[in-house]
């Protein structure tokens, strides 16, 4: 399994299961692409943070992962070839 950060240390992002959900199988487990929780599990509390950083603090999570916050991140879009996008 590929994790961001130091492969010898804790992962940069850790999945944080809501109350009453099963615990992930390991500390380094991440939901695979397209994963959805079992519909029989209770809803996560409003505003639940599904990801924590290596220090246990709330984190936005890996881009595209279940429960990750992608707001404010640049997404690939098509544009006219004559346009040049610059970012500082």
CNS distance restraints for C-alpha pairs under 8 A (distance, minus, plus):
assign (resid   3 and name CA) (resid   7 and name CA) 6.76 0.50 0.50
assign (resid   3 and name CA) (resid  11 and name CA) 5.95 0.50 0.50
assign (resid   3 and name CA) (resid  12 and name CA) 7.49 0.50 0.50
assign (resid   3 and name CA) (resid  28 and name CA) 7.75 0.50 0.50
assign (resid   4 and name CA) (resid  11 and name CA) 6.12 0.50 0.50
assign (resid   4 and name CA) (resid  12 and name CA) 5.71 0.50 0.50
assign (resid   4 and name CA) (resid  13 and name CA) 7.63 0.50 0.50
assign (resid   5 and name CA) (resid   9 and name CA) 7.61 0.50 0.50
assign (resid   5 and name CA) (resid  10 and name CA) 7.84 0.50 0.50
assign (resid   5 and name CA) (resid  11 and name CA) 6.09 0.50 0.50
assign (resid   5 and name CA) (resid  12 and name CA) 5.65 0.50 0.50
assign (resid   6 and name CA) (resid  10 and name CA) 7.16 0.50 0.50
assign (resid   6 and name CA) (resid  11 and name CA) 7.17 0.50 0.50
assign (resid   7 and name CA) (resid  11 and name CA) 7.43 0.50 0.50
assign (resid  10 and name CA) (resid  28 and name CA) 7.72 0.50 0.50
assign (resid  10 and name CA) (resid  54 and name CA) 5.94 0.50 0.50
assign (resid  11 and name CA) (resid  28 and name CA) 6.43 0.50 0.50
assign (resid  11 and name CA) (resid  53 and name CA) 7.73 0.50 0.50
assign (resid  11 and name CA) (resid  54 and name CA) 6.04 0.50 0.50
assign (resid  12 and name CA) (resid  53 and name CA) 5.43 0.50 0.50
assign (resid  12 and name CA) (resid  54 and name CA) 5.13 0.50 0.50
assign (resid  13 and name CA) (resid  51 and name CA) 6.17 0.50 0.50
assign (resid  13 and name CA) (resid  52 and name CA) 5.64 0.50 0.50
assign (resid  13 and name CA) (resid  53 and name CA) 4.76 0.50 0.50
assign (resid  13 and name CA) (resid  54 and name CA) 6.27 0.50 0.50
assign (resid  13 and name CA) (resid  59 and name CA) 7.21 0.50 0.50
assign (resid  13 and name CA) (resid  61 and name CA) 5.90 0.50 0.50
assign (resid  13 and name CA) (resid  62 and name CA) 6.93 0.50 0.50
assign (resid  14 and name CA) (resid  27 and name CA) 6.76 0.50 0.50
assign (resid  14 and name CA) (resid  28 and name CA) 6.50 0.50 0.50
assign (resid  14 and name CA) (resid  29 and name CA) 7.52 0.50 0.50
assign (resid  14 and name CA) (resid  30 and name CA) 7.30 0.50 0.50
assign (resid  14 and name CA) (resid  51 and name CA) 5.51 0.50 0.50
assign (resid  14 and name CA) (resid  52 and name CA) 5.22 0.50 0.50
assign (resid  14 and name CA) (resid  53 and name CA) 6.19 0.50 0.50
assign (resid  14 and name CA) (resid  54 and name CA) 7.08 0.50 0.50
assign (resid  14 and name CA) (resid  61 and name CA) 7.89 0.50 0.50
assign (resid  15 and name CA) (resid  24 and name CA) 7.66 0.50 0.50
assign (resid  15 and name CA) (resid  27 and name CA) 7.82 0.50 0.50
assign (resid  15 and name CA) (resid  28 and name CA) 7.98 0.50 0.50
assign (resid  15 and name CA) (resid  29 and name CA) 7.07 0.50 0.50
assign (resid  15 and name CA) (resid  30 and name CA) 6.13 0.50 0.50
assign (resid  15 and name CA) (resid  31 and name CA) 7.85 0.50 0.50
assign (resid  15 and name CA) (resid  50 and name CA) 5.76 0.50 0.50
assign (resid  15 and name CA) (resid  51 and name CA) 4.76 0.50 0.50
assign (resid  15 and name CA) (resid  52 and name CA) 6.60 0.50 0.50
assign (resid  16 and name CA) (resid  49 and name CA) 7.03 0.50 0.50
assign (resid  16 and name CA) (resid  50 and name CA) 4.68 0.50 0.50
assign (resid  16 and name CA) (resid  51 and name CA) 5.13 0.50 0.50
assign (resid  16 and name CA) (resid  52 and name CA) 6.46 0.50 0.50
assign (resid  17 and name CA) (resid  21 and name CA) 6.08 0.50 0.50
assign (resid  17 and name CA) (resid  22 and name CA) 7.19 0.50 0.50
assign (resid  17 and name CA) (resid  23 and name CA) 6.25 0.50 0.50
assign (resid  17 and name CA) (resid  24 and name CA) 7.17 0.50 0.50
assign (resid  17 and name CA) (resid  50 and name CA) 6.35 0.50 0.50
assign (resid  18 and name CA) (resid  44 and name CA) 5.52 0.50 0.50
assign (resid  18 and name CA) (resid  45 and name CA) 7.30 0.50 0.50
assign (resid  18 and name CA) (resid  48 and name CA) 7.15 0.50 0.50
assign (resid  18 and name CA) (resid  50 and name CA) 7.33 0.50 0.50
assign (resid  19 and name CA) (resid  44 and name CA) 7.29 0.50 0.50
assign (resid  20 and name CA) (resid  41 and name CA) 7.45 0.50 0.50
assign (resid  20 and name CA) (resid  42 and name CA) 6.93 0.50 0.50
assign (resid  21 and name CA) (resid  41 and name CA) 6.30 0.50 0.50
assign (resid  21 and name CA) (resid  42 and name CA) 7.35 0.50 0.50
assign (resid  24 and name CA) (resid  29 and name CA) 6.25 0.50 0.50
assign (resid  25 and name CA) (resid  29 and name CA) 6.47 0.50 0.50
assign (resid  31 and name CA) (resid  35 and name CA) 5.72 0.50 0.50
assign (resid  31 and name CA) (resid  65 and name CA) 7.02 0.50 0.50
assign (resid  31 and name CA) (resid  66 and name CA) 6.67 0.50 0.50
assign (resid  32 and name CA) (resid  65 and name CA) 7.71 0.50 0.50
assign (resid  33 and name CA) (resid  64 and name CA) 7.73 0.50 0.50
assign (resid  33 and name CA) (resid  65 and name CA) 6.58 0.50 0.50
assign (resid  33 and name CA) (resid  66 and name CA) 7.72 0.50 0.50
assign (resid  34 and name CA) (resid  66 and name CA) 7.58 0.50 0.50
assign (resid  35 and name CA) (resid  66 and name CA) 6.79 0.50 0.50
assign (resid  36 and name CA) (resid  66 and name CA) 7.20 0.50 0.50
assign (resid  37 and name CA) (resid  41 and name CA) 7.11 0.50 0.50
assign (resid  44 and name CA) (resid  48 and name CA) 6.23 0.50 0.50
assign (resid  49 and name CA) (resid  58 and name CA) 6.27 0.50 0.50
assign (resid  49 and name CA) (resid  59 and name CA) 7.41 0.50 0.50
assign (resid  49 and name CA) (resid  60 and name CA) 7.91 0.50 0.50
assign (resid  49 and name CA) (resid  67 and name CA) 7.55 0.50 0.50
assign (resid  50 and name CA) (resid  61 and name CA) 7.59 0.50 0.50
assign (resid  50 and name CA) (resid  67 and name CA) 5.48 0.50 0.50
assign (resid  50 and name CA) (resid  68 and name CA) 6.96 0.50 0.50
assign (resid  51 and name CA) (resid  58 and name CA) 6.08 0.50 0.50
assign (resid  51 and name CA) (resid  59 and name CA) 5.32 0.50 0.50
assign (resid  51 and name CA) (resid  60 and name CA) 6.34 0.50 0.50
assign (resid  51 and name CA) (resid  61 and name CA) 5.21 0.50 0.50
assign (resid  51 and name CA) (resid  67 and name CA) 7.47 0.50 0.50
assign (resid  51 and name CA) (resid  68 and name CA) 7.02 0.50 0.50
assign (resid  52 and name CA) (resid  56 and name CA) 5.17 0.50 0.50
assign (resid  52 and name CA) (resid  57 and name CA) 5.11 0.50 0.50
assign (resid  52 and name CA) (resid  58 and name CA) 4.37 0.50 0.50
assign (resid  52 and name CA) (resid  59 and name CA) 4.70 0.50 0.50
assign (resid  52 and name CA) (resid  60 and name CA) 7.68 0.50 0.50
assign (resid  52 and name CA) (resid  61 and name CA) 7.24 0.50 0.50
assign (resid  53 and name CA) (resid  57 and name CA) 5.41 0.50 0.50
assign (resid  53 and name CA) (resid  58 and name CA) 6.29 0.50 0.50
assign (resid  53 and name CA) (resid  59 and name CA) 5.46 0.50 0.50
assign (resid  60 and name CA) (resid  68 and name CA) 5.41 0.50 0.50
assign (resid  60 and name CA) (resid  69 and name CA) 4.90 0.50 0.50
assign (resid  60 and name CA) (resid  70 and name CA) 7.34 0.50 0.50
assign (resid  61 and name CA) (resid  65 and name CA) 6.96 0.50 0.50
assign (resid  61 and name CA) (resid  67 and name CA) 7.44 0.50 0.50
assign (resid  61 and name CA) (resid  68 and name CA) 4.55 0.50 0.50
assign (resid  61 and name CA) (resid  69 and name CA) 6.48 0.50 0.50
assign (resid  62 and name CA) (resid  68 and name CA) 6.13 0.50 0.50
assign (resid  63 and name CA) (resid  68 and name CA) 6.43 0.50 0.50
assign (resid  63 and name CA) (resid  69 and name CA) 7.59 0.50 0.50
assign (resid  63 and name CA) (resid  70 and name CA) 6.27 0.50 0.50
assign (resid  64 and name CA) (resid  68 and name CA) 6.61 0.50 0.50
assign (resid  64 and name CA) (resid  70 and name CA) 7.35 0.50 0.50
assign (resid  79 and name CA) (resid  83 and name CA) 6.80 0.50 0.50
